[in-house]
Amino acid sequence: MHSIIVTQFKDDDDDVITTAATDPPAMSVSVRTTGEIVDVDGKVDRLRPLGAEGLKELFVTCAQSAFAHRYDPLLDKGPRGPAERQPFLVTEQE
């Protein structure tokens, strides 16, 4: 079972990037606010035991989580400035 943690940060071009990553670390998918996937990272040693079906399920879950939360206002400029790389949502994935 993996939890999915969604974070946001601004890149060098001030674009907001939303990343959905598993906990324990196995896969992460990052998207722009347009929904374009900009990065996918996976740890082979943790993904191989899942097989093709498990890998597909984990990728789709991460991608959907990042896509669904790409407009969440995590980077509002409150009294402490932009909230960079702050965990936002944890959901369970079997």
Buried (B, 14 or more C-beta within 10 A) or exposed (E): EBEBBBBBBEEEEEEBBBBBBBEEEBBBBBBBEEEEEBEEEBEEEBBEEBEEEBBEBBBEBBBEBBBBBBEBEBBEEEEEEBBEEEEBBEEEBE
